[in-house]
């Protein structure tokens, strides 16, 4: 699927044992992600039922972009870096808020794993 289909979600046509079927790809899926198609797999022996077909998603990254596509990706990249800055600021604020708490708590170093003494010792 395309990068935009992976980000936004899509319905795509996929081959099955019984012809083709529509697959609903959830938004935000990563390349290598798995999607289950109920009732589209092999028949279940001894029962009047079909198993599920598992589809592995492959997200294709564009190799050639038109000028307009490149412009849009650059705009998206700017939005992503702005979001990273906001997340970084929030994490710093949380760390600053927790610093006085950490300084008051009596943390103890966990014991060394069996057979391993203190660093620099025997």
Secondary structure, 3 states (H helix, E strand, C coil): CEHHHHHHCEEEEEEECCEEEEEEECCCCCCCCEEEECCCCCEECCCCEECCEEEECCCECCCCCCHHHHHHHHHHHHHHHHHHHHHHHHHHHHHHHHHHHHHHCCCCCCCCCCCCCCCCCC
